[in-house]
Amino acid sequence: VNWRAIGYQAPDVSALRAAARGPASEALAACRVRSLEAPPSARLAPSPAELLCDCVVVGSGPGGAVVAAELCEAGFRVALLEYGSWEAADERECSEMHAFRNLYQEAGSFFTEGRSLTILAGSAIGGGSAVNWSCCLPPTQQVREEWARDFGVEWAAGPEMADSVERARERLSMSKEGVELNAANAVLLRGCERLGYQAEVAAQQGRVPSRPDHGGWCSAGWKEGARQGMHGSALADAARTGNLLLLDGCSAQEVLRDHAGRACAVRGTLRRGGGSREVLVRGRGVVVAGGALQTPLLLRRSGLKNPHIGKHLHLHPAMTIFGRFRDPVEFVKGAPMTTVSRVVEDQDGRGYGAKIWVPNFHPITWAALLPWQGSREYKGAFAGFSHAAPLISLVRDQSEGRVRAGSDGRPRVSYTMGQTDKAHLLKAVEHSARILVAAGAQEVHSAHNGVEPLVADAAMPGGAAIGQPELEAWLGSIRDAGLPELGVALGSAHQMGTCRMGSDPASSVVKPTC
Ligand SMILES: Cc1cc2nc3c(=O)[nH]c(=O)nc-3n(C[C@H](O)[C@H](O)[C@H](O)COP(=O)(O)OP(=O)(O)OC[C@H]3O[C@@H](n4cnc5c(N)ncnc54)[C@H](O)[C@@H]3O)c2cc1C
């Protein structure tokens, strides 16, 4: 009833299941260790609780999946351990609730200490790519030079890195060609065009035609056509070689080292058939690619002492505002993040600032984002769901946080956003509001508690519109409100930096040459 009231419609799950079937998913299914008594390849399992391979990879996200593919293609046998559970094509669902419960870390209810920021991170076959928005931006030359200059990662600025980016581009079939814009992305482009702000179509994964109307369910696990994440790229490539052993539902507990101190095995817990059992996976090498939140915890559990493990966490904090339009926008239909405005991405001449995008939210997330001004106002704002065009401002943060294990072994994240990042984010929010008004929004809502929405004046000549003085006054109230702790909904879908690479072990965790 609520969905109908807000004009929200679930996608056609049978079409999703049909699309998920195919050679790529069959090849991956054939690599699964269904039970330790009957692994797909007897040569890899000398005893029921022990597996042998050339390399053990922990984590099947973009990091782990690409390493697995490269190794498998080079002829090495790889055991890939992934905490997330297997979902057969015919078991796939595409609801926000199912996705949070099964495809996100901490069921999507993951916050920084103090609860000032919500963290979304995938935990599934394919890691974050199982739920991400599939937009592909290569690192800029400015960022690569910073890595080389500030961290001694010399190859980052040169042709070696450029070649790697090119290989990633090919593996993902990354392209701007044929990208279809949904109505919310059209709002972003239109508003920018009218204001003379920079905006462009952003490259997406894949040239395979997909159902454009379903692209908006990517955050709920809709992965077909052009938005297949690792399933349709690196994991499929690894599976096709016949060298991959996939241990889904397997939590890596500890990396073991040989007498020379080299990583040689991973001890894990494998969940199967309602129970679990210990498993030891031996290899000549171990790659830990469990994402920025879990990797530090595994390294610490394994006895590594480098004080930088878990520090230097960056989150790309993001804030959403939305415009309400006279005509339906239905922003959940069609892919998010197909356009980007870089108008305020460099606010200090060093490449720090924020980008403006169209996000992908469904009703549960929307409910969490809407500010509380009172029950009537909340209901009214929710009722406008299908007429809303949200814009998200995502800041390249200089603030740093930290991840460590809580007493229950789960990650605890501490992070405080500094004043410079806040100023950069607010500047992008201000530009977002201008873009929405220029594109014809009748109302603009911020995620601030206590800031009333900006509403069009019905008496404007030529029809209801938001006047310039009203916009300026409203922006003044946003600036006055600032970004107070718990006073505004902030989120992060990008976690980075907790095992950073650098040439100096006194300031970094991973060597550039490893
Ligand atoms: C909603 C959302 C939208 C996003 N949109 C985009 C986008 O459009 N474009 C973009 O470039 N990026 C996007 N991102 C970010 C991107 O998905 C991540 O940066 C990327 O997935 C990180 O890759 P990773 O391999 O380092 O880690 P992850 O993708 O986090 O993968 C790590 C995997 O390791 C597993 N793991 C961790 N610890 C263990 C353990 N001990 N044992 C076994 N398994 C373990 C986890 O379950 C997880 O599946 C988005 C992220 C989210 C959440």
The ligand as an SDF file (V2000), in Angstrom:
LIG
                    3D

 53 58  0  0  0  0  0  0  0  0999 V2000
   26.1390    1.2440   -2.7560 C   0  0  0  0  0  0  0  0  0  0  0  0
   27.5080    1.4090   -3.3550 C   0  0  0  0  0  0  0  0  0  0  0  0
   27.6610    2.0640   -4.5780 C   0  0  0  0  0  0  0  0  0  0  0  0
   28.9260    2.2280   -5.1370 C   0  0  0  0  0  0  0  0  0  0  0  0
   29.0460    2.7750   -6.3960 N   0  0  0  0  0  0  0  0  0  0  0  0
   30.2540    2.8110   -7.0080 C   0  0  0  0  0  0  0  0  0  0  0  0
   30.3880    3.2440   -8.3650 C   0  0  0  0  0  0  0  0  0  0  0  0
   29.4150    3.5610   -9.0380 O   0  0  0  0  0  0  0  0  0  0  0  0
   31.6360    3.2790   -8.9020 N   0  0  0  0  0  0  0  0  0  0  0  0
   32.7510    2.8980   -8.1880 C   0  0  0  0  0  0  0  0  0  0  0  0
   33.8700    2.9480   -8.7300 O   0  0  0  0  0  0  0  0  0  0  0  0
   32.6480    2.4790   -6.9120 N   0  0  0  0  0  0  0  0  0  0  0  0
   31.4310    2.4000   -6.3180 C   0  0  0  0  0  0  0  0  0  0  0  0
   31.3180    1.9100   -5.0460 N   0  0  0  0  0  0  0  0  0  0  0  0
   32.5510    1.5380   -4.3240 C   0  0  0  0  0  0  0  0  0  0  0  0
   33.1180    0.2070   -4.7980 C   0  0  0  0  0  0  0  0  0  0  0  0
   32.1160   -0.7680   -4.8890 O   0  0  0  0  0  0  0  0  0  0  0  0
   34.2170   -0.2200   -3.8140 C   0  0  0  0  0  0  0  0  0  0  0  0
   35.2120    0.7790   -3.8100 O   0  0  0  0  0  0  0  0  0  0  0  0
   34.8310   -1.5440   -4.2030 C   0  0  0  0  0  0  0  0  0  0  0  0
   33.8580   -2.5540   -4.1780 O   0  0  0  0  0  0  0  0  0  0  0  0
   35.9830   -1.8990   -3.2470 C   0  0  0  0  0  0  0  0  0  0  0  0
   36.5650   -3.0880   -3.7100 O   0  0  0  0  0  0  0  0  0  0  0  0
   37.4100   -4.0330   -2.7580 P   0  0  0  0  0  0  0  0  0  0  0  0
   37.7060   -5.2650   -3.5290 O   0  0  0  0  0  0  0  0  0  0  0  0
   38.5340   -3.2740   -2.1850 O   0  0  0  0  0  0  0  0  0  0  0  0
   36.4720   -4.3800   -1.5160 O   0  0  0  0  0  0  0  0  0  0  0  0
   34.9500   -4.9320   -1.4580 P   0  0  0  0  0  0  0  0  0  0  0  0
   34.2560   -4.6970   -2.7340 O   0  0  0  0  0  0  0  0  0  0  0  0
   34.4180   -4.3650   -0.2090 O   0  0  0  0  0  0  0  0  0  0  0  0
   35.1440   -6.4890   -1.3120 O   0  0  0  0  0  0  0  0  0  0  0  0
   35.6640   -7.0850   -0.1740 C   0  0  0  0  0  0  0  0  0  0  0  0
   35.0140   -8.4570   -0.0350 C   0  0  0  0  0  0  0  0  0  0  0  0
   35.7950   -9.1980    0.8920 O   0  0  0  0  0  0  0  0  0  0  0  0
   34.9380   -9.9500    1.7260 C   0  0  0  0  0  0  0  0  0  0  0  0
   35.6550  -10.1720    2.9870 N   0  0  0  0  0  0  0  0  0  0  0  0
   36.1120   -9.2490    3.8560 C   0  0  0  0  0  0  0  0  0  0  0  0
   36.7460   -9.8290    4.8820 N   0  0  0  0  0  0  0  0  0  0  0  0
   36.6820  -11.1660    4.6660 C   0  0  0  0  0  0  0  0  0  0  0  0
   37.1400  -12.2970    5.4000 C   0  0  0  0  0  0  0  0  0  0  0  0
   37.8110  -12.1700    6.5580 N   0  0  0  0  0  0  0  0  0  0  0  0
   36.8760  -13.5270    4.8960 N   0  0  0  0  0  0  0  0  0  0  0  0
   36.2040  -13.6750    3.7160 C   0  0  0  0  0  0  0  0  0  0  0  0
   35.7480  -12.6250    2.9890 N   0  0  0  0  0  0  0  0  0  0  0  0
   35.9890  -11.3870    3.4570 C   0  0  0  0  0  0  0  0  0  0  0  0
   33.7110   -9.0670    1.9000 C   0  0  0  0  0  0  0  0  0  0  0  0
   32.5830   -9.8550    2.2300 O   0  0  0  0  0  0  0  0  0  0  0  0
   33.5970   -8.4140    0.5240 C   0  0  0  0  0  0  0  0  0  0  0  0
   32.7230   -9.1160   -0.3150 O   0  0  0  0  0  0  0  0  0  0  0  0
   30.0670    1.7470   -4.4470 C   0  0  0  0  0  0  0  0  0  0  0  0
   29.9150    1.0860   -3.2270 C   0  0  0  0  0  0  0  0  0  0  0  0
   28.6520    0.9000   -2.6830 C   0  0  0  0  0  0  0  0  0  0  0  0
   28.5150    0.1740   -1.3720 C   0  0  0  0  0  0  0  0  0  0  0  0
  1  2  1  0
  2  3  1  0
  2 52  2  0
  3  4  2  0
  4  5  1  0
  4 50  1  0
  5  6  2  0
  6  7  1  0
  6 13  1  0
  7  8  2  0
  7  9  1  0
  9 10  1  0
 10 11  2  0
 10 12  1  0
 12 13  2  0
 13 14  1  0
 14 15  1  0
 14 50  1  0
 15 16  1  0
 16 17  1  0
 16 18  1  0
 18 19  1  0
 18 20  1  0
 20 21  1  0
 20 22  1  0
 22 23  1  0
 23 24  1  0
 24 25  2  0
 24 26  1  0
 24 27  1  0
 27 28  1  0
 28 29  2  0
 28 30  1  0
 28 31  1  0
 31 32  1  0
 32 33  1  0
 33 34  1  0
 33 48  1  0
 34 35  1  0
 35 36  1  0
 35 46  1  0
 36 37  1  0
 36 45  1  0
 37 38  2  0
 38 39  1  0
 39 40  1  0
 39 45  2  0
 40 41  1  0
 40 42  2  0
 42 43  1  0
 43 44  2  0
 44 45  1  0
 46 47  1  0
 46 48  1  0
 48 49  1  0
 50 51  2  0
 51 52  1  0
 52 53  1  0
M  END
$$$$
